[in-house]
Amino acid sequence: MTIAWAERDRILARPKAAELRRIAPGAELLVLRGCGHVPMNDEPEMVARVLLEGSSRAM
């Protein structure tokens, strides 16, 4: 599982890493650098890459 959070999201506060580790201990935590609340608009190629990499590991 990958949990990706936008670095500059001003709508939703980024959860603390310790909190996420407790909820999903095996998850990869990833900060989407330079992205706001809608990272698909800010960096579509980065978001696509994160999704493709995560789905390829799941198989």
C-alpha distance matrix in Angstrom:
0.0 3.8 6.6 9.7 13.1 16.5 18.9 21.9 20.9 24.0 23.2 20.1 20.1 17.2 16.0 16.8 14.3 15.8 15.2 11.5 11.5 13.6 11.6 8.1 9.6 7.2 4.8 6.3 8.8 10.7 14.1 15.6 19.0 22.0 20.3 21.5 20.5 20.1 18.4 18.9 22.6 22.6 20.7 19.9 19.6 17.0 14.8 15.4 14.6 11.1 10.5 12.2 10.7 7.1 8.9 11.2 8.9 7.9 11.7
3.8 0.0 3.8 6.2 9.8 13.0 15.3 18.4 17.7 21.0 20.6 17.7 17.6 14.6 14.0 15.0 12.6 14.9 14.6 10.8 11.5 14.3 12.5 9.5 10.9 8.9 5.4 4.7 6.1 7.2 10.4 11.8 15.3 18.2 16.7 18.1 17.4 17.2 15.1 16.0 19.5 19.2 17.3 17.0 16.7 13.8 11.8 13.0 12.1 8.4 8.7 11.1 9.5 6.4 9.4 11.7 10.0 10.1 13.8
6.6 3.8 0.0 3.8 6.6 10.2 12.5 15.5 14.4 17.6 17.1 14.0 13.9 10.9 10.4 11.9 10.2 12.8 12.0 8.5 10.3 12.9 11.1 9.1 11.1 10.3 6.6 6.1 5.1 6.1 8.4 10.1 13.6 16.3 14.5 15.4 14.6 14.9 13.3 14.9 18.2 17.8 16.5 16.7 17.1 14.1 11.9 14.0 13.7 9.9 10.4 13.6 12.5 9.8 12.5 15.2 13.8 13.7 17.4
9.7 6.2 3.8 0.0 3.8 6.8 9.4 12.3 11.6 15.1 15.1 12.6 12.7 9.8 10.8 12.5 11.4 14.7 14.1 11.0 13.2 16.0 14.4 12.7 14.5 13.7 9.9 8.2 6.1 4.6 5.6 6.5 10.1 12.7 10.8 12.0 11.7 11.9 9.9 11.9 14.9 14.1 12.9 13.6 14.2 11.0 9.1 11.9 11.8 8.3 9.6 13.0 12.2 10.5 13.4 15.9 15.2 15.7 19.2
13.1 9.8 6.6 3.8 0.0 3.8 6.3 8.9 8.0 11.4 11.7 9.4 9.3 6.7 8.7 10.9 10.9 14.4 13.7 11.4 14.1 16.7 15.3 14.5 16.4 16.3 12.7 11.1 8.1 6.4 5.0 5.8 8.8 10.7 8.6 9.1 8.8 10.1 8.8 11.7 14.0 12.9 12.7 14.1 15.4 12.2 10.5 14.0 14.3 11.2 12.7 16.2 15.7 14.2 17.0 19.6 19.0 19.5 22.9
16.5 13.0 10.2 6.8 3.8 0.0 3.8 5.6 5.4 9.2 10.3 9.1 9.5 7.9 11.0 13.2 13.7 17.3 16.7 14.9 17.6 20.2 19.0 18.3 20.1 20.0 16.3 14.4 11.3 8.7 5.8 4.7 6.6 7.4 5.1 5.5 6.4 7.9 6.4 10.0 11.5 9.8 10.3 12.4 14.1 11.3 10.2 13.9 14.6 12.3 14.1 17.4 17.3 16.5 19.2 21.7 21.5 22.2 25.5
18.9 15.3 12.5 9.4 6.3 3.8 0.0 3.8 5.9 8.9 11.3 10.4 9.6 7.9 11.2 12.7 13.3 17.0 17.0 15.7 18.2 20.9 20.3 19.9 21.2 21.3 17.8 15.6 12.1 9.5 5.8 5.5 5.3 6.0 5.6 6.5 8.6 10.8 9.3 13.0 13.8 11.3 11.9 14.8 16.1 13.1 12.9 16.7 16.7 14.6 17.0 20.1 19.5 19.0 22.0 24.1 23.7 24.8 28.1
21.9 18.4 15.5 12.3 8.9 5.6 3.8 0.0 3.8 6.0 9.0 9.5 9.3 9.2 12.9 14.8 16.2 19.7 19.3 18.4 21.2 23.6 22.8 22.7 24.4 24.6 21.2 19.1 15.7 13.2 9.6 8.5 7.7 6.4 5.5 4.4 7.0 9.7 9.3 13.1 13.0 10.5 12.3 15.3 17.3 14.9 14.6 18.4 19.0 17.3 19.3 22.5 22.4 21.9 24.7 27.0 26.9 27.8 31.1
20.9 17.7 14.4 11.6 8.0 5.4 5.9 3.8 0.0 3.8 5.6 6.0 6.9 7.7 11.4 14.1 15.9 19.1 18.0 17.1 20.4 22.3 21.1 21.3 23.5 23.9 20.4 19.0 15.6 13.7 10.6 9.8 10.3 9.4 7.0 4.3 4.3 7.9 8.7 12.3 12.6 11.2 13.2 15.5 18.0 15.8 14.6 18.3 19.5 17.4 18.8 22.2 22.5 21.5 23.9 26.7 26.6 27.0 30.3
24.0 21.0 17.6 15.1 11.4 9.2 8.9 6.0 3.8 0.0 3.8 5.9 6.8 9.2 12.6 15.3 17.8 20.7 19.4 19.1 22.5 24.0 22.9 23.6 25.9 26.8 23.4 22.2 18.8 17.1 14.0 13.4 13.6 12.1 10.2 7.0 6.6 10.3 12.0 15.3 15.0 13.8 16.4 18.7 21.4 19.4 18.2 21.8 23.2 21.2 22.4 25.9 26.2 25.1 27.5 30.3 30.2 30.4 33.8
23.2 20.6 17.1 15.1 11.7 10.3 11.3 9.0 5.6 3.8 0.0 3.8 6.6 9.5 12.4 15.6 18.2 20.8 18.8 18.5 22.1 23.2 21.6 22.6 25.3 26.3 23.0 22.4 19.2 17.9 15.4 14.9 15.9 14.8 12.2 8.7 6.4 9.9 12.4 15.2 15.3 15.0 17.6 19.2 22.2 20.4 18.5 21.9 23.6 21.4 22.0 25.7 26.3 24.8 26.8 29.9 29.8 29.6 32.9
20.1 17.7 14.0 12.6 9.4 9.1 10.4 9.5 6.0 5.9 3.8 0.0 3.8 6.4 8.8 12.3 14.8 17.2 15.1 14.7 18.4 19.4 17.8 18.9 21.6 22.8 19.6 19.3 16.1 15.5 13.4 13.7 15.3 15.1 12.5 9.8 7.5 10.8 12.6 15.5 16.4 16.1 17.9 19.4 22.0 19.8 17.7 21.1 22.5 19.8 20.3 24.1 24.4 22.5 24.6 27.8 27.3 26.9 30.4
20.1 17.6 13.9 12.7 9.3 9.5 9.6 9.3 6.9 6.8 6.6 3.8 0.0 3.8 6.2 9.2 12.1 14.4 12.7 13.0 16.5 17.5 16.6 17.9 20.1 21.6 18.7 18.3 14.8 14.5 12.4 13.6 14.7 15.0 13.3 11.2 10.0 13.5 14.4 17.8 18.8 17.8 19.3 21.2 23.4 20.7 19.0 22.5 23.4 20.4 21.5 25.2 24.9 23.0 25.5 28.4 27.5 27.4 31.0
17.2 14.6 10.9 9.8 6.7 7.9 7.9 9.2 7.7 9.2 9.5 6.4 3.8 0.0 3.8 6.5 8.8 11.6 10.4 10.1 13.4 15.0 14.4 15.2 17.0 18.3 15.4 14.7 11.2 11.0 9.2 11.2 12.6 13.8 12.4 11.4 10.7 13.7 13.8 17.1 18.7 17.4 18.2 20.1 21.7 18.6 17.1 20.6 21.0 17.8 19.2 22.7 22.0 20.1 22.9 25.6 24.4 24.6 28.2
16.0 14.0 10.4 10.8 8.7 11.0 11.2 12.9 11.4 12.6 12.4 8.8 6.2 3.8 0.0 3.8 6.4 8.5 6.7 6.9 10.3 11.5 11.1 12.4 14.2 16.1 13.6 13.7 10.6 11.7 11.0 13.6 15.4 17.2 15.8 15.0 14.0 16.7 16.7 19.7 21.7 20.7 21.1 22.7 24.1 20.9 19.1 22.4 22.5 19.0 20.1 23.5 22.5 20.2 22.9 25.6 24.0 23.8 27.5
16.8 15.0 11.9 12.5 10.9 13.2 12.7 14.8 14.1 15.3 15.6 12.3 9.2 6.5 3.8 0.0 3.8 5.4 5.3 6.5 8.8 10.2 11.0 12.3 13.1 15.3 13.4 13.4 10.4 12.1 11.7 15.0 16.4 18.5 17.8 17.5 17.1 19.8 19.3 22.5 24.5 23.1 23.2 24.9 25.9 22.4 21.2 24.3 23.9 20.4 21.9 25.0 23.4 21.2 24.3 26.5 24.5 24.6 28.4
14.3 12.6 10.2 11.4 10.9 13.7 13.3 16.2 15.9 17.8 18.2 14.8 12.1 8.8 6.4 3.8 0.0 3.8 5.4 5.1 6.1 8.6 9.9 10.2 10.2 12.1 10.4 10.3 7.6 10.0 10.7 14.3 15.9 18.7 18.3 18.7 18.5 20.7 19.6 22.5 24.9 23.3 22.8 24.4 24.8 21.2 20.2 23.0 22.1 18.5 20.2 23.0 21.0 18.8 22.0 23.9 21.5 21.9 25.6
15.8 14.9 12.8 14.7 14.4 17.3 17.0 19.7 19.1 20.7 20.8 17.2 14.4 11.6 8.5 5.4 3.8 0.0 3.8 5.4 5.0 6.3 8.8 9.9 9.3 12.1 11.6 12.3 10.5 13.4 14.5 18.1 19.7 22.5 22.0 22.2 21.8 24.1 23.2 25.9 28.4 27.0 26.6 28.0 28.4 24.8 23.6 26.3 25.3 21.7 23.1 25.7 23.6 21.1 24.1 26.0 23.3 23.3 27.0
15.2 14.6 12.0 14.1 13.7 16.7 17.0 19.3 18.0 19.4 18.8 15.1 12.7 10.4 6.7 5.3 5.4 3.8 0.0 3.8 5.5 5.2 6.4 8.7 9.5 12.6 11.7 13.1 11.3 14.1 15.0 18.3 20.3 22.8 21.7 21.4 20.3 22.6 22.2 24.9 27.4 26.5 26.3 27.4 28.3 24.9 23.1 25.8 25.4 21.6 22.5 25.4 23.8 21.0 23.6 25.9 23.5 23.0 26.7
11.5 10.8 8.5 11.0 11.4 14.9 15.7 18.4 17.1 19.1 18.5 14.7 13.0 10.1 6.9 6.5 5.1 5.4 3.8 0.0 3.8 5.3 5.1 5.8 7.3 9.6 8.1 9.7 8.2 11.3 12.8 15.9 18.4 21.1 19.8 19.9 18.8 20.6 19.9 22.2 25.0 24.2 23.7 24.5 25.2 21.9 20.0 22.5 21.9 18.1 18.9 21.7 20.1 17.2 19.8 22.2 19.8 19.3 23.0
11.5 11.5 10.3 13.2 14.1 17.6 18.2 21.2 20.4 22.5 22.1 18.4 16.5 13.4 10.3 8.8 6.1 5.0 5.5 3.8 0.0 3.8 5.5 5.2 4.4 7.3 7.2 9.1 8.7 12.3 14.5 17.9 20.3 23.3 22.4 22.9 22.2 23.8 22.6 24.8 27.8 26.9 25.9 26.7 26.9 23.4 21.9 24.0 23.0 19.2 20.1 22.5 20.4 17.5 20.2 22.0 19.1 18.8 22.4
13.6 14.3 12.9 16.0 16.7 20.2 20.9 23.6 22.3 24.0 23.2 19.4 17.5 15.0 11.5 10.2 8.6 6.3 5.2 5.3 3.8 0.0 3.8 5.7 5.7 9.4 10.0 12.5 12.2 15.8 17.8 21.0 23.5 26.3 25.1 25.2 24.0 25.8 25.1 27.2 30.2 29.5 28.8 29.5 29.9 26.6 24.8 26.9 26.1 22.3 22.7 25.3 23.4 20.2 22.5 24.5 21.6 20.8 24.3
11.6 12.5 11.1 14.4 15.3 19.0 20.3 22.8 21.1 22.9 21.6 17.8 16.6 14.4 11.1 11.0 9.9 8.8 6.4 5.1 5.5 3.8 0.0 3.8 6.2 9.2 9.0 12.1 11.9 15.3 17.3 20.1 23.0 25.6 23.9 23.8 22.2 23.6 23.2 25.0 28.1 27.8 27.2 27.5 28.2 25.1 22.8 24.8 24.4 20.6 20.5 23.2 21.8 18.4 20.3 22.7 20.1 18.8 22.3
8.1 9.5 9.1 12.7 14.5 18.3 19.9 22.7 21.3 23.6 22.6 18.9 17.9 15.2 12.4 12.3 10.2 9.9 8.7 5.8 5.2 5.7 3.8 0.0 3.8 5.7 5.5 8.9 9.8 13.2 15.9 18.6 21.7 24.6 23.1 23.5 22.1 23.1 22.1 23.6 27.0 26.7 25.6 25.6 25.9 22.9 20.7 22.3 21.6 17.9 17.8 20.1 18.4 15.0 17.0 19.2 16.4 15.3 18.8
9.6 10.9 11.1 14.5 16.4 20.1 21.2 24.4 23.5 25.9 25.3 21.6 20.1 17.0 14.2 13.1 10.2 9.3 9.5 7.3 4.4 5.7 6.2 3.8 0.0 3.8 5.7 8.7 10.1 13.8 16.8 19.9 22.6 25.8 24.8 25.5 24.7 25.7 24.4 26.0 29.3 28.7 27.2 27.5 27.4 24.1 22.5 24.0 22.7 19.1 19.5 21.4 19.1 16.0 18.3 19.8 16.6 16.0 19.3
7.2 8.9 10.3 13.7 16.3 20.0 21.3 24.6 23.9 26.8 26.3 22.8 21.6 18.3 16.1 15.3 12.1 12.1 12.6 9.6 7.3 9.4 9.2 5.7 3.8 0.0 3.8 6.7 9.4 12.8 16.2 18.9 21.8 25.2 24.2 25.4 24.7 25.3 23.5 24.8 28.2 27.6 25.8 25.8 25.2 22.1 20.6 21.7 20.1 16.7 17.0 18.4 15.9 13.0 15.2 16.3 13.0 12.6 15.9
4.8 5.4 6.6 9.9 12.7 16.3 17.8 21.2 20.4 23.4 23.0 19.6 18.7 15.4 13.6 13.4 10.4 11.6 11.7 8.1 7.2 10.0 9.0 5.5 5.7 3.8 0.0 3.8 6.2 9.4 12.9 15.4 18.4 21.7 20.5 21.7 21.1 21.5 19.7 21.0 24.5 23.9 22.1 22.2 21.8 18.7 17.0 18.4 17.0 13.4 13.9 15.8 13.6 10.5 13.2 14.8 12.0 11.8 15.5
6.3 4.7 6.1 8.2 11.1 14.4 15.6 19.1 19.0 22.2 22.4 19.3 18.3 14.7 13.7 13.4 10.3 12.3 13.1 9.7 9.1 12.5 12.1 8.9 8.7 6.7 3.8 0.0 3.8 6.4 10.1 12.6 15.3 18.8 18.1 19.8 19.8 20.1 17.8 19.3 22.5 21.5 19.5 19.9 19.2 15.8 14.8 16.3 14.5 11.0 12.4 14.2 11.5 9.3 12.7 13.9 11.4 12.3 15.9
8.8 6.1 5.1 6.1 8.1 11.3 12.1 15.7 15.6 18.8 19.2 16.1 14.8 11.2 10.6 10.4 7.6 10.5 11.3 8.2 8.7 12.2 11.9 9.8 10.1 9.4 6.2 3.8 0.0 3.8 6.9 10.0 12.5 15.9 15.3 16.8 16.9 17.8 15.6 17.7 20.7 19.4 17.8 18.8 18.5 15.0 14.0 16.3 14.9 11.3 13.2 15.6 13.4 11.5 15.0 16.6 14.6 15.5 19.1
10.7 7.2 6.1 4.6 6.4 8.7 9.5 13.2 13.7 17.1 17.9 15.5 14.5 11.0 11.7 12.1 10.0 13.4 14.1 11.3 12.3 15.8 15.3 13.2 13.8 12.8 9.4 6.4 3.8 0.0 3.8 6.4 9.0 12.5 12.0 14.0 14.7 15.3 12.7 14.9 17.6 16.0 14.3 15.6 15.3 11.6 11.0 13.7 12.3 9.0 11.6 14.1 12.2 11.2 14.8 16.4 15.0 16.4 19.9
14.1 10.4 8.4 5.6 5.0 5.8 5.8 9.6 10.6 14.0 15.4 13.4 12.4 9.2 11.0 11.7 10.7 14.5 15.0 12.8 14.5 17.8 17.3 15.9 16.8 16.2 12.9 10.1 6.9 3.8 0.0 3.8 5.8 9.1 8.9 10.9 12.2 13.2 10.7 13.6 15.7 13.6 12.5 14.6 14.8 11.1 11.0 14.3 13.4 10.7 13.4 16.2 14.8 14.2 17.6 19.3 18.5 19.8 23.2
15.6 11.8 10.1 6.5 5.8 4.7 5.5 8.5 9.8 13.4 14.9 13.7 13.6 11.2 13.6 15.0 14.3 18.1 18.3 15.9 17.9 21.0 20.1 18.6 19.9 18.9 15.4 12.6 10.0 6.4 3.8 0.0 3.8 6.5 5.8 8.6 10.3 10.6 7.6 10.4 12.2 9.9 8.7 11.0 11.5 8.0 8.1 11.7 11.3 9.3 12.1 14.8 14.2 14.1 17.2 19.0 18.9 20.3 23.4
19.0 15.3 13.6 10.1 8.8 6.6 5.3 7.7 10.3 13.6 15.9 15.3 14.7 12.6 15.4 16.4 15.9 19.7 20.3 18.4 20.3 23.5 23.0 21.7 22.6 21.8 18.4 15.3 12.5 9.0 5.8 3.8 0.0 3.8 5.6 8.8 11.7 12.3 9.4 12.4 13.2 10.1 9.2 12.4 12.7 9.5 10.8 14.2 13.5 12.3 15.4 17.7 16.9 17.4 20.5 22.0 21.9 23.6 26.6
22.0 18.2 16.3 12.7 10.7 7.4 6.0 6.4 9.4 12.1 14.8 15.1 15.0 13.8 17.2 18.5 18.7 22.5 22.8 21.1 23.3 26.3 25.6 24.6 25.8 25.2 21.7 18.8 15.9 12.5 9.1 6.5 3.8 0.0 3.8 6.8 10.4 11.0 8.6 11.7 11.4 7.9 8.3 11.9 12.9 10.6 11.8 15.3 15.3 14.6 17.3 19.7 19.5 20.1 22.9 24.6 24.9 26.5 29.4
20.3 16.7 14.5 10.8 8.6 5.1 5.6 5.5 7.0 10.2 12.2 12.5 13.3 12.4 15.8 17.8 18.3 22.0 21.7 19.8 22.4 25.1 23.9 23.1 24.8 24.2 20.5 18.1 15.3 12.0 8.9 5.8 5.6 3.8 0.0 3.8 6.9 7.3 5.1 8.5 8.6 5.7 6.8 10.0 11.9 9.8 9.8 13.5 14.3 13.3 15.3 18.2 18.5 18.6 21.1 23.2 23.7 24.9 27.8
21.5 18.1 15.4 12.0 9.1 5.5 6.5 4.4 4.3 7.0 8.7 9.8 11.2 11.4 15.0 17.5 18.7 22.2 21.4 19.9 22.9 25.2 23.8 23.5 25.5 25.4 21.7 19.8 16.8 14.0 10.9 8.6 8.8 6.8 3.8 0.0 3.8 5.6 5.7 9.2 8.8 7.0 9.4 12.0 14.6 12.9 12.1 15.7 17.1 15.8 17.3 20.4 21.1 20.7 23.0 25.5 25.9 26.6 29.7
20.5 17.4 14.6 11.7 8.8 6.4 8.6 7.0 4.3 6.6 6.4 7.5 10.0 10.7 14.0 17.1 18.5 21.8 20.3 18.8 22.2 24.0 22.2 22.1 24.7 24.7 21.1 19.8 16.9 14.7 12.2 10.3 11.7 10.4 6.9 3.8 0.0 3.8 6.0 8.9 9.1 8.9 11.2 12.8 15.8 14.3 12.5 15.9 17.8 16.2 16.8 20.3 21.3 20.4 22.3 25.2 25.7 25.8 28.9
20.1 17.2 14.9 11.9 10.1 7.9 10.8 9.7 7.9 10.3 9.9 10.8 13.5 13.7 16.7 19.8 20.7 24.1 22.6 20.6 23.8 25.8 23.6 23.1 25.7 25.3 21.5 20.1 17.8 15.3 13.2 10.6 12.3 11.0 7.3 5.6 3.8 0.0 3.8 5.5 5.8 6.8 9.0 9.7 13.1 12.3 10.2 13.1 15.6 14.5 14.7 18.0 19.5 18.9 20.4 23.3 24.3 24.4 27.2
18.4 15.1 13.3 9.9 8.8 6.4 9.3 9.3 8.7 12.0 12.4 12.6 14.4 13.8 16.7 19.3 19.6 23.2 22.2 19.9 22.6 25.1 23.2 22.1 24.4 23.5 19.7 17.8 15.6 12.7 10.7 7.6 9.4 8.6 5.1 5.7 6.0 3.8 0.0 3.8 5.3 4.9 5.7 6.9 9.8 8.6 6.9 10.2 12.2 11.3 12.2 15.3 16.5 16.3 18.2 20.7 21.7 22.3 25.0
18.9 16.0 14.9 11.9 11.7 10.0 13.0 13.1 12.3 15.3 15.2 15.5 17.8 17.1 19.7 22.5 22.5 25.9 24.9 22.2 24.8 27.2 25.0 23.6 26.0 24.8 21.0 19.3 17.7 14.9 13.6 10.4 12.4 11.7 8.5 9.2 8.9 5.5 3.8 0.0 3.8 5.7 5.6 4.5 8.1 8.2 6.0 8.1 11.1 11.0 11.0 13.7 15.7 15.8 16.9 19.5 21.1 21.5 23.8
22.6 19.5 18.2 14.9 14.0 11.5 13.8 13.0 12.6 15.0 15.3 16.4 18.8 18.7 21.7 24.5 24.9 28.4 27.4 25.0 27.8 30.2 28.1 27.0 29.3 28.2 24.5 22.5 20.7 17.6 15.7 12.2 13.2 11.4 8.6 8.8 9.1 5.8 5.3 3.8 0.0 3.8 5.8 5.8 9.5 10.3 9.2 11.2 13.9 14.3 14.7 17.0 19.1 19.5 20.6 23.0 24.7 25.3 27.5
22.6 19.2 17.8 14.1 12.9 9.8 11.3 10.5 11.2 13.8 15.0 16.1 17.8 17.4 20.7 23.1 23.3 27.0 26.5 24.2 26.9 29.5 27.8 26.7 28.7 27.6 23.9 21.5 19.4 16.0 13.6 9.9 10.1 7.9 5.7 7.0 8.9 6.8 4.9 5.7 3.8 0.0 3.8 6.3 9.1 9.0 9.1 11.8 13.6 13.9 15.2 17.5 18.9 19.6 21.3 23.3 24.7 25.8 28.2
20.7 17.3 16.5 12.9 12.7 10.3 11.9 12.3 13.2 16.4 17.6 17.9 19.3 18.2 21.1 23.2 22.8 26.6 26.3 23.7 25.9 28.8 27.2 25.6 27.2 25.8 22.1 19.5 17.8 14.3 12.5 8.7 9.2 8.3 6.8 9.4 11.2 9.0 5.7 5.6 5.8 3.8 0.0 3.8 5.6 5.4 6.4 8.7 10.1 10.9 12.6 14.4 15.6 16.8 18.6 20.2 21.7 23.1 25.3
19.9 17.0 16.7 13.6 14.1 12.4 14.8 15.3 15.5 18.7 19.2 19.4 21.2 20.1 22.7 24.9 24.4 28.0 27.4 24.5 26.7 29.5 27.5 25.6 27.5 25.8 22.2 19.9 18.8 15.6 14.6 11.0 12.4 11.9 10.0 12.0 12.8 9.7 6.9 4.5 5.8 6.3 3.8 0.0 3.8 5.5 5.2 6.1 8.6 10.0 10.6 12.2 14.2 15.4 16.5 18.2 20.2 21.3 23.2
19.6 16.7 17.1 14.2 15.4 14.1 16.1 17.3 18.0 21.4 22.2 22.0 23.4 21.7 24.1 25.9 24.8 28.4 28.3 25.2 26.9 29.9 28.2 25.9 27.4 25.2 21.8 19.2 18.5 15.3 14.8 11.5 12.7 12.9 11.9 14.6 15.8 13.1 9.8 8.1 9.5 9.1 5.6 3.8 0.0 3.8 5.5 5.1 6.1 8.7 9.9 10.4 12.1 14.1 15.3 16.3 18.4 20.1 21.7
17.0 13.8 14.1 11.0 12.2 11.3 13.1 14.9 15.8 19.4 20.4 19.8 20.7 18.6 20.9 22.4 21.2 24.8 24.9 21.9 23.4 26.6 25.1 22.9 24.1 22.1 18.7 15.8 15.0 11.6 11.1 8.0 9.5 10.6 9.8 12.9 14.3 12.3 8.6 8.2 10.3 9.0 5.4 5.5 3.8 0.0 3.8 5.5 5.1 6.2 8.7 9.9 10.5 12.2 14.2 15.4 16.8 18.6 20.7
14.8 11.8 11.9 9.1 10.5 10.2 12.9 14.6 14.6 18.2 18.5 17.7 19.0 17.1 19.1 21.2 20.2 23.6 23.1 20.0 21.9 24.8 22.8 20.7 22.5 20.6 17.0 14.8 14.0 11.0 11.0 8.1 10.8 11.8 9.8 12.1 12.5 10.2 6.9 6.0 9.2 9.1 6.4 5.2 5.5 3.8 0.0 3.8 5.4 5.1 6.2 8.6 9.9 10.6 12.3 14.3 15.7 16.8 19.1
15.4 13.0 14.0 11.9 14.0 13.9 16.7 18.4 18.3 21.8 21.9 21.1 22.5 20.6 22.4 24.3 23.0 26.3 25.8 22.5 24.0 26.9 24.8 22.3 24.0 21.7 18.4 16.3 16.3 13.7 14.3 11.7 14.2 15.3 13.5 15.7 15.9 13.1 10.2 8.1 11.2 11.8 8.7 6.1 5.1 5.5 3.8 0.0 3.8 5.5 5.1 6.1 8.5 9.9 10.5 12.1 14.4 15.5 17.2
14.6 12.1 13.7 11.8 14.3 14.6 16.7 19.0 19.5 23.2 23.6 22.5 23.4 21.0 22.5 23.9 22.1 25.3 25.4 21.9 23.0 26.1 24.4 21.6 22.7 20.1 17.0 14.5 14.9 12.3 13.4 11.3 13.5 15.3 14.3 17.1 17.8 15.6 12.2 11.1 13.9 13.6 10.1 8.6 6.1 5.1 5.4 3.8 0.0 3.8 5.5 5.1 6.0 8.4 9.9 10.5 12.4 14.3 16.0
11.1 8.4 9.9 8.3 11.2 12.3 14.6 17.3 17.4 21.2 21.4 19.8 20.4 17.8 19.0 20.4 18.5 21.7 21.6 18.1 19.2 22.3 20.6 17.9 19.1 16.7 13.4 11.0 11.3 9.0 10.7 9.3 12.3 14.6 13.3 15.8 16.2 14.5 11.3 11.0 14.3 13.9 10.9 10.0 8.7 6.2 5.1 5.5 3.8 0.0 3.8 5.6 5.3 6.0 8.5 10.0 10.9 12.5 14.9
10.5 8.7 10.4 9.6 12.7 14.1 17.0 19.3 18.8 22.4 22.0 20.3 21.5 19.2 20.1 21.9 20.2 23.1 22.5 18.9 20.1 22.7 20.5 17.8 19.5 17.0 13.9 12.4 13.2 11.6 13.4 12.1 15.4 17.3 15.3 17.3 16.8 14.7 12.2 11.0 14.7 15.2 12.6 10.6 9.9 8.7 6.2 5.1 5.5 3.8 0.0 3.8 5.6 5.2 6.1 8.6 10.1 10.8 13.0
12.2 11.1 13.6 13.0 16.2 17.4 20.1 22.5 22.2 25.9 25.7 24.1 25.2 22.7 23.5 25.0 23.0 25.7 25.4 21.7 22.5 25.3 23.2 20.1 21.4 18.4 15.8 14.2 15.6 14.1 16.2 14.8 17.7 19.7 18.2 20.4 20.3 18.0 15.3 13.7 17.0 17.5 14.4 12.2 10.4 9.9 8.6 6.1 5.1 5.6 3.8 0.0 3.8 5.5 5.2 6.1 8.7 10.0 11.3
10.7 9.5 12.5 12.2 15.7 17.3 19.5 22.4 22.5 26.2 26.3 24.4 24.9 22.0 22.5 23.4 21.0 23.6 23.8 20.1 20.4 23.4 21.8 18.4 19.1 15.9 13.6 11.5 13.4 12.2 14.8 14.2 16.9 19.5 18.5 21.1 21.3 19.5 16.5 15.7 19.1 18.9 15.6 14.2 12.1 10.5 9.9 8.5 6.0 5.3 5.6 3.8 0.0 3.8 5.5 5.2 6.4 8.9 10.6
7.1 6.4 9.8 10.5 14.2 16.5 19.0 21.9 21.5 25.1 24.8 22.5 23.0 20.1 20.2 21.2 18.8 21.1 21.0 17.2 17.5 20.2 18.4 15.0 16.0 13.0 10.5 9.3 11.5 11.2 14.2 14.1 17.4 20.1 18.6 20.7 20.4 18.9 16.3 15.8 19.5 19.6 16.8 15.4 14.1 12.2 10.6 9.9 8.4 6.0 5.2 5.5 3.8 0.0 3.8 5.5 5.4 6.5 9.3
8.9 9.4 12.5 13.4 17.0 19.2 22.0 24.7 23.9 27.5 26.8 24.6 25.5 22.9 22.9 24.3 22.0 24.1 23.6 19.8 20.2 22.5 20.3 17.0 18.3 15.2 13.2 12.7 15.0 14.8 17.6 17.2 20.5 22.9 21.1 23.0 22.3 20.4 18.2 16.9 20.6 21.3 18.6 16.5 15.3 14.2 12.3 10.5 9.9 8.5 6.1 5.2 5.5 3.8 0.0 3.8 5.4 5.1 6.9
11.2 11.7 15.2 15.9 19.6 21.7 24.1 27.0 26.7 30.3 29.9 27.8 28.4 25.6 25.6 26.5 23.9 26.0 25.9 22.2 22.0 24.5 22.7 19.2 19.8 16.3 14.8 13.9 16.6 16.4 19.3 19.0 22.0 24.6 23.2 25.5 25.2 23.3 20.7 19.5 23.0 23.3 20.2 18.2 16.3 15.4 14.3 12.1 10.5 10.0 8.6 6.1 5.2 5.5 3.8 0.0 3.8 5.5 5.7
8.9 10.0 13.8 15.2 19.0 21.5 23.7 26.9 26.6 30.2 29.8 27.3 27.5 24.4 24.0 24.5 21.5 23.3 23.5 19.8 19.1 21.6 20.1 16.4 16.6 13.0 12.0 11.4 14.6 15.0 18.5 18.9 21.9 24.9 23.7 25.9 25.7 24.3 21.7 21.1 24.7 24.7 21.7 20.2 18.4 16.8 15.7 14.4 12.4 10.9 10.1 8.7 6.4 5.4 5.4 3.8 0.0 3.8 5.5
7.9 10.1 13.7 15.7 19.5 22.2 24.8 27.8 27.0 30.4 29.6 26.9 27.4 24.6 23.8 24.6 21.9 23.3 23.0 19.3 18.8 20.8 18.8 15.3 16.0 12.6 11.8 12.3 15.5 16.4 19.8 20.3 23.6 26.5 24.9 26.6 25.8 24.4 22.3 21.5 25.3 25.8 23.1 21.3 20.1 18.6 16.8 15.5 14.3 12.5 10.8 10.0 8.9 6.5 5.1 5.5 3.8 0.0 3.8
11.7 13.8 17.4 19.2 22.9 25.5 28.1 31.1 30.3 33.8 32.9 30.4 31.0 28.2 27.5 28.4 25.6 27.0 26.7 23.0 22.4 24.3 22.3 18.8 19.3 15.9 15.5 15.9 19.1 19.9 23.2 23.4 26.6 29.4 27.8 29.7 28.9 27.2 25.0 23.8 27.5 28.2 25.3 23.2 21.7 20.7 19.1 17.2 16.0 14.9 13.0 11.3 10.6 9.3 6.9 5.7 5.5 3.8 0.0
